[in-house]
């Protein structure tokens, strides 16, 4: 799923960090089991605008990918990932559908055309919008416990 566990930060004891693999956490004592993050929690936490296909927002997010080149997204994003990009054209919908992504988060307020939204509805691709930049969105997703491959 999105992460294996979490542990308390040795630098900031009151803060719980998401942990990928074994770096930084001592098994048992520090590790806590965690529940995968749902898409609805991501939408709520990041205050994302849902542009299309509000179906299946309770699905768990298994990871994330950030990038603007479609060919790289096709190679790096995986099923049930969220894809963070500033691209907002119809080819984004095609890639998201092909890969069975959980959602596409479009950054910097780049609102898709009506044609793109129609295609997203038809393909049941969830498009989300934020005015934040990609770097900020990825950082916030990481703090929620969502990492990449």
Secondary structure, DSSP 8 states (H G I E B T S, - for coil): ---SEEEE-SSSTT-EEEESTTTT--TTTT-B-----BHHHHHHHHT-EE-S--TTTTSB--EEEE-S-HHHHHHH--TTEEEEES--SHHHHHHHHHHT-SEEEE-TT----HHHHHHHHHHT--EEE-SS-HHHHHHHHHHTT----
